[in-house]
Structure formats: structure tokens, C-alpha cells
Amino acid sequence: MSKKKICIMGLGYIGLPTAAMFATHGHQIIGVDINQEVITALNEGRITINEPYLDIMVQAAVASGNLVGRLQPEEADVFIIAVPTPITEDKRADMSYVIAATEAIVPCLREGNAVVLESTSPTGTVAELMVPILEKSGLVIGEQLYVAHSPERVLPGKILIELVENTRIVGGINRKSAEVVRDLYKIFVRGEIFITDATTAEMCKMMENTYRDVNIALANELAIICERAGINAWEVIELCNKHPRVNLHQPGPGVGGHCIAIDPWFIVEKFPKESKIIKMARDTNDSMPHYVYEKIEETLKDVSGMKTVTVLGITYKPDVDDLRESPILHLIELLKENGNYAIKVTDPYVKKHENLENSVLNAAKGSDLLLLGVHHQEYKNLDLNLLGSVMRNRNIIDTRNITSKQKLEEAGFNHKLIGNR
């Protein structure tokens, strides 16, 4: 393929790696973001997110001159929209970023261009929301302007690998659009690329994450049931998964991230009467921070005065810096609302938080309870005797099954594990 000029709208966890990938394959990339700090960092060859090897790739792309940052889009051959699609307080899709990005590129569009939406969006976003805006360019959609949805399907911490190796879906507004965009991603994608229509592609991305959300909700419900039954849910799951056709997920303090915690709500919003199981799963997973909060209340009921809780890990998943929709942050808010808790936080991947301590040991000093919220590798070999020696009360609640019952007992901890009696 000849050298393309590609304008990428949004330089977050998807947009920036995608920009770097195209740039290091020899194409001219204009990275656009409304955040001046992001643009300044990019043009200096720095990154503002934590993703393995991305800093090296961005440095190379910027040094080569193939990647530059801008606050506004400019004329290009291809426009890729990778902006956030957050959820509102009433659990509806906030499409304002997609609308703004689409409107921003209209003056730049020329015949033969392609527009790709990567942002996860409700069904009908491309056909019903974007196309009417793009038609203001005066170009015939599907003939003079090719439009498609190709949702990202990558895992934070492995984005650069999965961008290349994973299969990809391209849903075009028509067949020609899908083929044009498929050929674009062939520049770096080694996985198979499947063609479909835009609305089907939108539903595929949402349902992939909904499947996982429902499975996690089942595991969380199992955890609560096993506690009532006096047995260990983690053992039940381990034994069940030895069956060749069973793949139960693991319970925890809730579900976070920009995908699993949000995408199912997009389906519920569009199809409220039909999405009964999906809605129940969302409610179950959203309720888990409160369930953990009740365990904290029960554990510390005999502690008088202000109670200190030390939270180990606040990101939405292990070994990344992503805080989006973190259930542990929701739990912290519940504790703050109570008014009787002093909160200390430690997380090796988080640089800023109002209660952040610089080490687990400092965070544990004077604490009444350790809450293991995220299974970062760093927390799997804690010096429990040392931590216990600086605590006021030796209590621990493990939400992710990363501690040893034997070691906890030897260190004199009163311990509770989510999903265990």
C-alpha cells in the first residue's frame, strides 16, 4: 500500500498505540487530542499512559517525523476516531466525544477518504449518528467517502501485541467501505480480518464484553452463595473448570475498565425490555463494592473511633495504571461517605491519588484492616509479619484470592476471602 496520511482523533489507550503502529510502518500520522498536555508530550516523544514498550515505539515514530501531535485535525487520506464513549450517571452512552470528533473532521474531508470509528459504541452509531454528520461534507457516503466501524479488541498491558496478532472485525456502511478499511488495517494486522456491516460490528464488540460481564456476575453470585453454604467458591470454580465445556470466571470486588463495565449498558439502553440477563449481570457486578463494604463494616464493628483502612491496589485490573470505572474507587467512596473511616492507598502503578502512600509498609502503619483490592504481582509475596507488626489491628480482606490462609494465620491475621466461608 502507498504511503497514507492518517489523522487519528483521540490519543488515549487505543488511539496512541494505533498511531504509533501506523507511523512505524512508514505512514504519516497526525495525532489529534483536545488535551494540550498529551500533545506536548507526544511532540517531545513522551507518553502519558503506561503501556509496555509504547514509549519506545512513540519515540521512534516521532523521531522519524512520521508522527506529530495536533489540537485540530487536518486534511488526510484516512480519519480514525478513537475517542472515549463513557457512561452517564443514568447508565446511558455519552456520545458527545464521537459527535465532536466527527463534526471536527467534516471540513477536512475530500473524495476518496475513509472514516473509521474505533470507539466502542451502541448499535446504530455509524449509520444513524455519524453518517448524517459526514453527509454535510457533500460527499456520497459509500461511494466518495468510505465509512466503517472497526472496534478495538485489545487488552491493556498487551496492546501492542494484540493490535498486531488479534483477529479484527471491519463493519462497513457498505461492502466497498469495509474492503477499503480492511486493506488499511492489513498494514500491520497479522490476524484474520473479518468483513461485515457496521451495525453488526458494533453489536459484536458490545457482546464480547457482555459475555465476560455475565460470566463474572455468575462467579460473583456463586461467591455469595458459597459463603452462605459454608464452602469455598474458588475451589468450586477450580474443580468445575476441569470439565472440558465449563469456563467459570473469577469473583471479585466488581468490574471495571472502559469495556466490560460499560458496554453492556449500551445494549440495555437500546433494548431495555429484551436485555433482562444483561441488566441483572450489570446490577450484580455493580453491587459488589457495596458487598465488600459490608464485610469491612462487619470486620471492624468492634473498633471504636475513627477506623483506618489500607487499600492495596486501586486500578481496575492488575499490573496496569488504568483507573477507569475501578470498583475499588467506588468502594473507597462508600467508605468516605460513612465518615468513620480514614483511608490509605497504595498502588505501584498509580502516581496520583489523594490518599496515596509511597509504600505498602507506610500505608499499613496504624491500620485496622488491609483490603487487597487488586492482584498486582507485587502483592503476591507480602511480608505479612512485618505489615502486621505496624498495624493497630491485624485484619485483612482479600477480594482476589492472592493471600495464603496458612501464612495469614501464622502472622496472626483475622482474615476473610470473598467467596469463602
N, C-alpha and C positions, 0 to 999 in steps of 0.2 A: 504494500500500500504506500502511495506517495505521502510525503510529509504533510501532516494535518496541523491546523491551528485549532486548538480546542480550548474553549472557555468553560471553566468549572466553577459553578456557583455554590459556595459553601466549602469551607476548608476545615471541617471537623474530622471525626474519626473515620469517615468514608471519603470525603472529598479530597483531603490532603494526600492520603495514600494513593488514591486513584490518579491524582495529578502527578505525583512523583513517578508512578508506574509508567504512565504515558510519556512523560518527559525523558525518562531514562531509556525509553525505546525510540528516542530520536524525534519526538514530535514537539511542537511549540505549544506551551501551555500557559494560559492566563488564569491564575487562581484568584477568584473573587470572594471577598468576605467583607461584611459590614463592620467587623472589629478591627480597628486600626492596629491594636497590639499584635493580632495574628498576622496582618500584612507586613508590619515592620519586621517581625521575627522571621517570616518567610524570606523576605528580600535580603536578610542578613544570613540566610542559610540555617536558621534555627527553627525548632518546632515547639509548639505549646501544648502538645499532648504526649502521653507516654505510650509508645508502641515500639517493640523490639525492632531495631535496625532501620526504622523510619528516618531517624536523624541523619544516618549515613547516606541514605538514598536522596533525601531532600538536599543535603549539602552538595552532592554530586550533580543533581538536576539544576540547582541554582548556579553553581559554578560553571556549568556548561552553557548557560544562557537560555536553556530550554524551558525554565520555569521562573515566572515572575508573579508577584502579587499585586493586585489592584483593588481599589474600593468600588470600582464600577466596571461592568462588562464592556467589551469592545467587539468589533466585527471578528467573526471566526468561521470555521467550517462546521464545527460541532459545538453544541452547548449542552453541558451535563449539569443537571440540577441535583445537588446533594445537600439540601438544607434540612434543618430539623422539622419534624412533624410531631410536636409534643401533644400531650393530652391536657384538656382543660380541667378545672375543678369538678365540672359536672360530667366528666368522662366522655368528652367529645373531641374529635380531631381538630387541632388548631392548624388550619391550612394557610395561615397568613404569610408564613415564610415562602411557601410554594407559590402563592399568588404574587407576592412581591418580586420573587426571582423571575417568574415567567413574564411579568409586566416589564421588568428591567431589561430583558433581552430583546423585546419586540423591536425597538428602534435599530437593533444591530442585525436583524435577520435579513438574509439575502437568498435568492433562489438557489436551491441545491443544498441548503443547510439541513442539518439534522438536530433535533432537540430530544434529549433523553432525560427522563425523570428516574433518578435512583432512589430518592426518598421513599420510604415505606408509606403508603397512602391508602385510604379507603377505596373500595371499588367505585369506578366512575370518575376518579380524579383526572385522568388523562383526557378521556372523552368528553366529560361534562364540565370540568373546571378549566383545564389548560387549553384545550382546543379553541374555545370561544375567545380566549385572550390572544392566542397565537394568530388567529384569523385576522386580527387587527393589523397585522403586517401586510395584508393584501395578498399574501401567498396562498396558493391552493394546497390545503393540508393533504399529505399523502402523495402529491404529485410534484409540487415545487418545494414543499417543506416536509421533511420526514420526521415523524413523531413516534416515540416509543417509550415504554417503561421497562427498565431492566433493574430490578431490585437487588440491592447488596445482600449477600448471604454469607457474611464473614464473621469470625469470632475475634473480639478484642484480645490482643496478645498473640494472635496468629494471622493478622490481617494481610500482611504482605504475601504470606504463603498461600492463604486461601483465595486471595484475589486471582492468583495465577492457576491454582490447582483445582478449585471447585468448579462444578458444573454451573452454568448460568442460564437464566431464562430471559428471553427478549420478547416482549409483547408489543407488537406494532399496532398503530392505528389502522394500518393495512399491511398486506404482505410485503410490499416494497419497502415500507418503513422498517419492518422487522429485519429484512435482509441487509439493509444498509447499516443498521446498528449492530447486527451480528458481525458483519465484516469489520466494523470498528473495534469491537472487543477482541476479535481474533488477533489483534496486535500483540496482546500479552496473555490472553487466557488459553491455558492448555486443556482445561476441562471441556467437556462437550457443551455446546451452546444449543439450547432448545428454543424453537420459534413458536409463538402463539400470539393471541390478541392481547391488547393492553389490559383489559378488564380481568382476563384470566390470570395474567401475570400478577396483577395487584392482589387477587384472591390467594394465589399460591404463596406469596410472601407472608401474608397475614395468617394463613392456615398453618404454615410450617411452624410459626411461633406459637400459635394457638394450641397445636398438638402438644408441644412441650409444656405449655402452661397448664393444660388439663391434666397431663401426666403428673406434674409437680403437685397440683391440687389433690390428686388422688393419694400421692405419697404423704402430703400434709394431713389429710383426713385419716389415713392409716395410722400416722404417728399419734394422733389424738386418741384414736380407738385403742391402739396398743397400750397407751398409758392407762386408759380406763380398765383394760383387760389384765394389766399387770405383766406385760411382756415387752420385749424389745423390738421396735419396728425395724431397726437397722438389721437385725438378724433375720426377721421375716423377709425383708427385701432381698437380702443376700441369698437366702435359700430359694425364694420364688424365682429369682433371676437365673437360677441354674436350669430352669425349664427353657427349652430352646425357643419357645414362642412368647416368652414374657420378658419385658424390659421396663420394670418399675424404676422411676426416677427416685431421687432422694428428698427427704423433707428438709425444712429449714425455717428461717425466721420470716420468710416471704419471698417475693420475686421482684427483681429489679432490672435495671437496664432499659435501653430505649426500645427494645423489641418485644420480649416476652411479656413485660408488664403493661405494654401499651397496645400492641397490635390487636389483641382480642377485642379490646374496647371499640376498635374501628368497625369490627363486624357487628358487635352488639348495637352500635349506633345506627348502622344501616338496616339491620334486620332484627329489631328488638323482640319480636314475637317468636321468631324461629330459633334464636340462639340461646336456648334455655341452658344447656350444659355448659356452654362457653361462659355465660354470665355467672353461673354457680361457681365455676372454677375460679373466675376472677375474684368473686367475693370471698371465696375460701382463702386464696393466696393473699389478698389484701388484708384479711383479718389476722394473719399470723403475727405481725408486730404486736398487736394487742394481746394475743395469746402469750407471747413471751413476756410482755409487760406484766401480765397477771402472775406469771411464775416469779418474776422479780419481787412483786408485792408480797407474795406468799413466803418467799425465802427470807425476806428482810422484815417481816411483820413484827418481830420481837426486838428490832434495833430501834432505839429511841433517838429522837432528834433528827438532824439532817443526815441522810444516808448517802454514802459515796459509792457510785457505780463506775467501774472502769470498763470501757468498751474496747475490745481488741478487734479492730477491723471495721471500717465503715463503707468501703466500696461495695458495689452491687455484686461483685464476683471476685474470686481470688486472683492475686498477682497481677492486677491492673489498677489504674488510677481513676477509673470511671465511677462517678458518684450518681449517675443519672438513675432516678427512681429507687435509690437504695432503700431496702426495707429497714435497715439498721438506723438510717437517718430518721425514718418515720417513728421508730421505736424511741429514739432519743427525744423527739418532740413530745411523745406521750409522757416520758419521764419528767421533762421540763414543765409540762402543763400541770403535773401533780404538785410541784412546788416543794416537795420534801426530799428531792434528790440533787446531789452535786454530781456532775458528770465529768469524767475524764476520758479522753480518747487517745488511742494510739493506732497508727496505721503507717506501715513503711512506704506506702505509695501516695499518701496524701500530704501535700505541703502546707495547706491552709485549712484550719478549722478552729472555731473559737475556743474549743476545749482541748486542743491538740497538745499532747506531751511528746517529748523527743525520744522517749524510750518506754518499753513495757514496764521496766522497773520503777521509773519515776511515776508512771501512771498508776501503778499498783500501790504506791505508798499511802497508807491511811485508808485504803479502800475497804468497803464492806462486801464487795462482790465483784468478781471478774465475769464479764459476759463475753464469751467467744462468739463473735458475730460473723466473721469471715474466715474461711480456711486458707489463709495465706500460708505459704510454705514456712515462713518464719515462725509461725505459731505452733508448728507441729512438734517442736522439741523444746518447750518452755522449761526453765528451771523452776519447777513448782515449789520446791523447798525455799528457794531464795525469794520468790514472789510472796509466798505465804508469810515469810518472816517479816515483811514490811507492811503487811495488811493489818487492818484493825480486826477484821473478821474474815475467816477463810471460807468463803462461799464462791462457788463457780457454777455458771450455767453455760453449757456447751450447746450451741444451736446447730453445729455442723459435724459432730462426732469426730473430733480431731484430738481428743484427750484420752489418756489411758485411765480406766477406772482404778486399776491397781496402783498406779503412780499417784493418783489423786488421793486415794485413801492413805497411802504411805506418807504423803505430805500433810495429812490431817485436814483435807478439804471436805466440806459438805458439798456434794456435787449433784447436779441434775443434768440430764441429757434429754433434749427434745426427742420425743418418741420412745422413751424408756420409762419403766415404772419408777 
